[in-house]
Amino acid sequence: MNPAAHDRPCDECYDEAASIAEQGFLALLQVYGSVAYSCGRDGVPEVEAVRRALLAMIERSREIEAATVLLARVAGKGWWQLPSENDE
């Protein structure tokens, strides 16, 4: 069976995508939605609302990365959880 024929992911790809969503991407999308909604309620123009929401996502991803690094260092044995540029 060719899953690409019907534009469906194979089981392995689906599992990987679900794992990525569970490990933080969902939190970033929630930040984006929350900021965009808040901007809309405040009457912020759409272009500015998108910019603010994207900046909030970037800031949240930096916070997640910093927390991951901190936890790996505190654990002492969590070096494999560090982002690739910090684990050398």
VOMI-211738 format. One record per residue: residue number from 1; residue in one letter; y, x, z of N, C-alpha, C, O in turn; chain. Coordinates in Angstrom, 1 decimal, padded with zeros to 4 digits. Each point is the difference from the previous one (the first is absolute). Last residue first. Layout:
VOMI-211738
num | residuo | n.c2 | n.c1 | n.c3 | ca.c2 | ca.c1 | ca.c3 | c.c2 | c.c1 | c.c3 | o.c2 | o.c1 | o.c3 | cadena
NUM | a | Y | X | Z | Y | X | Z | Y | X | Z | Y | X | Z | A;
...
END
This chain:
VOMI-211738
num | residuo | n.c2 | n.c1 | n.c3 | ca.c2 | ca.c1 | ca.c3 | c.c2 | c.c1 | c.c3 | o.c2 | o.c1 | o.c3 | cadena
88 | e | 019.4 | 028.0 | 022.9 | -000.4 | 001.3 | -000.4 | 000.1 | 001.0 | 001.2 | -000.3 | 001.2 | -000.2 | A;
87 | d | 001.5 | -006.1 | -000.3 | -001.3 | 000.3 | 000.7 | -000.4 | 001.5 | -000.4 | -001.2 | 000.3 | 000.3 | A;
86 | n | 005.2 | -003.0 | -001.9 | 000.1 | 000.4 | 001.4 | -001.3 | 000.6 | 000.6 | 000.0 | 000.5 | 001.1 | A;
85 | e | 000.5 | -002.5 | -005.6 | 001.0 | 001.2 | 000.1 | 000.1 | 000.5 | 001.4 | 000.6 | 001.1 | 000.2 | A;
84 | s | -003.4 | -004.9 | -001.1 | -000.5 | 001.2 | -000.6 | 000.9 | 001.2 | 000.1 | -000.4 | 001.1 | 000.2 | A;
83 | p | 000.4 | -005.0 | 003.5 | 000.2 | 000.0 | -001.4 | -000.3 | 001.4 | -000.6 | 000.1 | 001.0 | 000.7 | A;
82 | l | -002.8 | -002.4 | 003.6 | 001.3 | 000.4 | -000.4 | 000.2 | -000.1 | -001.5 | -000.9 | 000.1 | -000.7 | A;
81 | q | -003.2 | -001.0 | 003.2 | 000.9 | -001.1 | -000.2 | 001.4 | 000.4 | -000.4 | 000.8 | -000.9 | -000.4 | A;
80 | w | -004.3 | 004.0 | 001.5 | -000.3 | -000.7 | -001.3 | 000.9 | -001.2 | -000.2 | 000.0 | -000.4 | -001.2 | A;
79 | w | 000.1 | 002.8 | 005.4 | 000.6 | 000.7 | -001.1 | -000.2 | -000.6 | -001.4 | 000.9 | 000.1 | -000.8 | A;
78 | g | -002.1 | -001.1 | 005.8 | 000.3 | -001.0 | -001.1 | 000.7 | 000.7 | -001.2 | 000.8 | -000.7 | -000.7 | A;
77 | k | -002.1 | 002.4 | 005.2 | -001.1 | 000.1 | -000.9 | 000.2 | -001.0 | -001.2 | -000.9 | -000.2 | -000.8 | A;
76 | g | 004.2 | 000.6 | 004.2 | -000.5 | 001.4 | -000.1 | -001.1 | 000.1 | -001.0 | -000.2 | 001.1 | -000.6 | A;
75 | a | 003.2 | -004.8 | 002.4 | -001.4 | -000.1 | 000.1 | -000.6 | 001.4 | -000.1 | -001.1 | 000.2 | 000.6 | A;
74 | v | 005.7 | -000.6 | -001.2 | -000.3 | -000.3 | 001.4 | -001.6 | -000.1 | 000.2 | -000.5 | 000.6 | 000.9 | A;
73 | r | 002.2 | 000.0 | -005.3 | 000.3 | 001.2 | 000.8 | -000.4 | -000.2 | 001.5 | -000.5 | 000.9 | 000.6 | A;
72 | a | 000.2 | -004.5 | -003.7 | -001.0 | 001.0 | -000.3 | 000.2 | 001.3 | 000.8 | -001.0 | 000.6 | 000.4 | A;
71 | l | 004.1 | -004.2 | 000.1 | -001.3 | -000.3 | 000.5 | -001.1 | 001.0 | -000.3 | -000.8 | 000.4 | 000.9 | A;
70 | l | 005.1 | 000.2 | -002.8 | 000.1 | 000.2 | 001.5 | -001.4 | -000.4 | 000.6 | -000.5 | 000.8 | 000.8 | A;
69 | v | 001.0 | -001.5 | -005.4 | 000.1 | 001.5 | 000.3 | -000.1 | 000.2 | 001.5 | -000.8 | 000.8 | 000.5 | A;
68 | t | 001.2 | -005.2 | -002.0 | -001.3 | 000.5 | -000.3 | -000.1 | 001.5 | 000.3 | -001.0 | 000.4 | 000.6 | A;
67 | a | 005.2 | -002.5 | -000.1 | -001.0 | -000.5 | 001.1 | -001.4 | 000.6 | -000.3 | -000.7 | 000.3 | 000.9 | A;
66 | a | 004.0 | 000.4 | -004.2 | 000.3 | 000.8 | 001.2 | -000.9 | -000.4 | 001.2 | -000.5 | 000.9 | 000.7 | A;
65 | e | 000.2 | -003.3 | -004.7 | -000.5 | 001.3 | -000.2 | 000.2 | 000.9 | 001.2 | -000.8 | 000.7 | 000.4 | A;
64 | i | 002.5 | -005.1 | -000.4 | -001.5 | 000.0 | 000.1 | -000.5 | 001.4 | -000.2 | -000.9 | 000.4 | 000.7 | A;
63 | e | 005.5 | -001.0 | -001.2 | -000.4 | -000.2 | 001.4 | -001.5 | 000.0 | 000.2 | -000.5 | 000.6 | 000.9 | A;
62 | r | 002.3 | -000.4 | -005.2 | 000.2 | 001.3 | 000.7 | -000.4 | -000.1 | 001.4 | -000.5 | 000.9 | 000.6 | A;
61 | s | 000.3 | -004.8 | -003.2 | -001.0 | 000.9 | -000.4 | 000.1 | 001.4 | 000.7 | -000.9 | 000.6 | 000.3 | A;
60 | r | 004.3 | -003.8 | 000.3 | -001.2 | -000.4 | 000.8 | -001.2 | 000.9 | -000.4 | -000.8 | 000.4 | 000.9 | A;
59 | e | 004.9 | 000.1 | -003.2 | 000.2 | 000.5 | 001.3 | -001.3 | -000.4 | 000.9 | -000.4 | 000.9 | 000.8 | A;
58 | i | 000.5 | -002.4 | -005.3 | -000.1 | 001.5 | 000.1 | 000.1 | 000.5 | 001.4 | -000.7 | 000.9 | 000.4 | A;
57 | m | 001.3 | -005.5 | -001.1 | -001.4 | 000.4 | -000.3 | -000.1 | 001.5 | 000.1 | -001.0 | 000.5 | 000.6 | A;
56 | a | 005.3 | -002.2 | -000.4 | -000.7 | -000.3 | 001.3 | -001.5 | 000.4 | -000.2 | -000.6 | 000.5 | 001.0 | A;
55 | l | 003.3 | -000.2 | -004.8 | 000.4 | 001.1 | 001.0 | -000.7 | -000.3 | 001.3 | -000.5 | 001.0 | 000.7 | A;
54 | l | 000.0 | -004.2 | -004.0 | -000.7 | 001.2 | -000.4 | 000.3 | 001.1 | 001.0 | -000.9 | 000.8 | 000.4 | A;
53 | a | 003.2 | -004.8 | 000.2 | -001.4 | -000.2 | 000.3 | -000.8 | 001.2 | -000.3 | -000.9 | 000.4 | 000.7 | A;
52 | r | 005.5 | -000.5 | -001.8 | -000.2 | 000.1 | 001.4 | -001.5 | -000.1 | 000.4 | -000.5 | 000.7 | 000.9 | A;
51 | r | 001.7 | -001.3 | -005.4 | 000.3 | 001.4 | 000.4 | -000.3 | 000.2 | 001.5 | -000.6 | 000.9 | 000.4 | A;
50 | v | 000.4 | -005.3 | -002.2 | -001.2 | 000.8 | -000.4 | 000.2 | 001.5 | 000.4 | -001.0 | 000.6 | 000.5 | A;
49 | a | 004.6 | -003.5 | 000.3 | -001.1 | -000.4 | 000.9 | -001.3 | 000.9 | -000.4 | -000.7 | 000.4 | 000.9 | A;
48 | e | 004.6 | 000.0 | -003.6 | 000.2 | 000.7 | 001.3 | -001.2 | -000.3 | 000.9 | -000.4 | 000.8 | 000.8 | A;
47 | v | 000.5 | -003.1 | -004.8 | -000.2 | 001.4 | -000.3 | 000.1 | 000.8 | 001.3 | -000.8 | 000.9 | 000.2 | A;
46 | e | 001.6 | -005.6 | 000.0 | -001.4 | 000.3 | -000.3 | -000.2 | 001.5 | -000.2 | -000.9 | 000.6 | 000.6 | A;
45 | p | 005.0 | -002.4 | 002.5 | -000.4 | -000.1 | -001.4 | -001.4 | 000.6 | -000.2 | -000.4 | 000.9 | 000.7 | A;
44 | v | 001.8 | -003.0 | 004.0 | 000.1 | 001.2 | -000.7 | -000.4 | -000.1 | -001.5 | -001.0 | -000.7 | -000.2 | A;
43 | g | 001.1 | -002.6 | 004.1 | 000.7 | -000.1 | -001.2 | 000.3 | 001.3 | -000.8 | 000.9 | 000.1 | -000.8 | A;
42 | d | -003.6 | -001.3 | 004.9 | 001.3 | 000.5 | 000.2 | 000.9 | -000.1 | -001.2 | 001.2 | 000.4 | 000.1 | A;
41 | r | -005.8 | -001.6 | -000.3 | 000.6 | -000.9 | 001.0 | 001.5 | 000.4 | 000.3 | 000.8 | -000.9 | 000.2 | A;
40 | g | -003.4 | 003.7 | -003.0 | 000.2 | -001.3 | -000.6 | 000.7 | -001.0 | 000.9 | 000.9 | -000.7 | -000.4 | A;
39 | c | -002.3 | 004.9 | 002.2 | 001.2 | 000.2 | -000.9 | 000.3 | -001.4 | -000.7 | 001.2 | -000.3 | -000.2 | A;
38 | s | -005.1 | 000.4 | 002.8 | 001.2 | 000.1 | 000.8 | 001.3 | 000.1 | -000.8 | 001.0 | -000.6 | 000.3 | A;
37 | y | -005.2 | 000.7 | -002.5 | 000.3 | -001.3 | 000.5 | 001.3 | 000.0 | 000.8 | 000.9 | -000.9 | -000.1 | A;
36 | a | -002.5 | 005.0 | -001.4 | 000.5 | -000.8 | -001.1 | 000.4 | -001.4 | 000.4 | 001.0 | -000.5 | -000.4 | A;
35 | v | -003.0 | 003.4 | 003.6 | 001.3 | 000.4 | -000.3 | 000.6 | -000.8 | -001.2 | 001.2 | -000.4 | 000.1 | A;
34 | s | -005.7 | -000.4 | 001.0 | 000.9 | -000.4 | 001.2 | 001.4 | 000.4 | -000.3 | 000.9 | -000.8 | 000.2 | A;
33 | g | -004.2 | 002.0 | -003.3 | 000.2 | -001.4 | 000.0 | 000.9 | -000.4 | 001.1 | 000.9 | -000.9 | -000.2 | A;
32 | y | -002.2 | 005.4 | 000.0 | 000.8 | -000.4 | -001.2 | 000.3 | -001.4 | 000.0 | 001.2 | -000.4 | -000.2 | A;
31 | v | -004.0 | 001.9 | 003.5 | 001.3 | 000.5 | 000.3 | 000.9 | -000.4 | -001.2 | 001.1 | -000.5 | 000.2 | A;
30 | q | -005.6 | -000.4 | -000.7 | 000.6 | -000.9 | 001.0 | 001.4 | 000.4 | 000.3 | 000.9 | -000.8 | 000.2 | A;
29 | l | -003.4 | 003.6 | -002.9 | 000.3 | -001.2 | -000.7 | 000.7 | -001.0 | 000.9 | 000.9 | -000.8 | -000.4 | A;
28 | l | -002.6 | 004.7 | 002.3 | 001.1 | 000.3 | -000.8 | 000.5 | -001.2 | -000.8 | 001.2 | -000.3 | -000.1 | A;
27 | a | -005.2 | 000.0 | 002.6 | 001.2 | 000.1 | 000.9 | 001.2 | 000.2 | -000.8 | 001.1 | -000.5 | 000.4 | A;
26 | l | -005.1 | 000.6 | -002.7 | 000.4 | -001.4 | 000.3 | 001.2 | 000.0 | 001.0 | 000.9 | -000.8 | -000.2 | A;
25 | f | -002.9 | 004.9 | -001.0 | 000.8 | -000.6 | -001.1 | 000.4 | -001.4 | 000.3 | 001.2 | -000.4 | -000.4 | A;
24 | g | -004.0 | 003.0 | 003.4 | 001.4 | 000.2 | 000.1 | 000.8 | -000.7 | -001.2 | 001.2 | -000.3 | 000.2 | A;
23 | q | -006.2 | 000.3 | 000.7 | 000.5 | 001.3 | 000.6 | 001.5 | 000.2 | -000.1 | 000.5 | 001.1 | 000.2 | A;
22 | e | -003.0 | -004.8 | -002.2 | -000.2 | -000.1 | 001.4 | 000.6 | 001.2 | 000.7 | 000.4 | -000.1 | 001.2 | A;
21 | a | -000.4 | -000.1 | -005.9 | 000.8 | -001.0 | 000.5 | 000.0 | -000.1 | 001.5 | 001.0 | -000.2 | 000.7 | A;
20 | i | -003.8 | 003.2 | -002.9 | 001.4 | 000.5 | -000.1 | 000.9 | -001.1 | 000.6 | 000.9 | 000.3 | 000.7 | A;
19 | s | -005.4 | -001.4 | -001.1 | 000.1 | 001.0 | 001.0 | 001.5 | 000.5 | 000.1 | 000.6 | 000.1 | 001.0 | A;
18 | a | -002.0 | -003.0 | -004.4 | 000.1 | -000.8 | 001.2 | 000.3 | 001.0 | 001.2 | 000.7 | -000.3 | 000.9 | A;
17 | a | -001.5 | 002.1 | -005.2 | 001.3 | -000.7 | 000.1 | 000.2 | -000.7 | 001.3 | 001.1 | 000.0 | 000.5 | A;
16 | e | -005.3 | 002.0 | -001.3 | 001.1 | 001.1 | 000.2 | 001.4 | -000.7 | 000.1 | 000.8 | 000.4 | 000.8 | A;
15 | d | -004.5 | -003.1 | -001.8 | -000.1 | 000.4 | 001.4 | 001.1 | 001.0 | 000.3 | 000.6 | 000.0 | 001.0 | A;
14 | y | -001.1 | -001.4 | -005.5 | 000.5 | -001.1 | 000.9 | 000.1 | 000.4 | 001.4 | 000.9 | -000.2 | 000.7 | A;
13 | c | -002.9 | 003.2 | -003.8 | 001.5 | -000.1 | -000.1 | 000.6 | -001.1 | 000.9 | 001.1 | 000.2 | 000.6 | A;
12 | e | -005.8 | 000.1 | -000.8 | 000.5 | 001.2 | 000.6 | 001.6 | 000.0 | 000.0 | 000.6 | 000.3 | 001.0 | A;
11 | d | -003.0 | -003.8 | -003.3 | -000.1 | -000.1 | 001.5 | 000.7 | 001.2 | 000.7 | 000.6 | -000.2 | 001.0 | A;
10 | c | 001.4 | -000.8 | -005.8 | -001.4 | 000.1 | 000.5 | 000.0 | -000.1 | 001.5 | 001.0 | 000.1 | 000.6 | A;
9 | p | 002.9 | -002.7 | -003.3 | -000.5 | 001.4 | 000.5 | -001.4 | 000.0 | 000.3 | -000.6 | -001.0 | 000.4 | A;
8 | r | 002.9 | -002.1 | -004.2 | -000.4 | -000.1 | 001.4 | -000.4 | 001.4 | 000.4 | -000.6 | 000.8 | -000.8 | A;
7 | d | 001.8 | -002.8 | -003.7 | 001.1 | 000.5 | 000.8 | -000.2 | -000.2 | 001.5 | 000.8 | -000.4 | 000.7 | A;
6 | h | -004.0 | -000.2 | -004.4 | 000.7 | -001.2 | 000.5 | 001.1 | 000.3 | 000.9 | 000.5 | -000.8 | 000.8 | A;
5 | a | -002.9 | 004.3 | -002.9 | 000.0 | -001.0 | -001.0 | 000.7 | -001.3 | 000.4 | 000.7 | -000.7 | -000.8 | A;
4 | a | -001.7 | 004.4 | 003.7 | 001.3 | 000.1 | -000.7 | 000.1 | -001.0 | -001.1 | 001.1 | -000.4 | -000.4 | A;
3 | p | -005.2 | 001.1 | 003.0 | 001.1 | -000.8 | 000.7 | 001.3 | 000.0 | -000.7 | 000.8 | -000.9 | 000.2 | A;
2 | n | -005.9 | 001.3 | -002.1 | 001.3 | 000.8 | -000.1 | 001.1 | -000.8 | 000.7 | 000.5 | -001.0 | -000.6 | A;
1 | m | -006.3 | 001.3 | 000.8 | 001.2 | -000.8 | 000.0 | 001.2 | 000.9 | 000.0 | 000.1 | 001.0 | 000.7 | A;
END
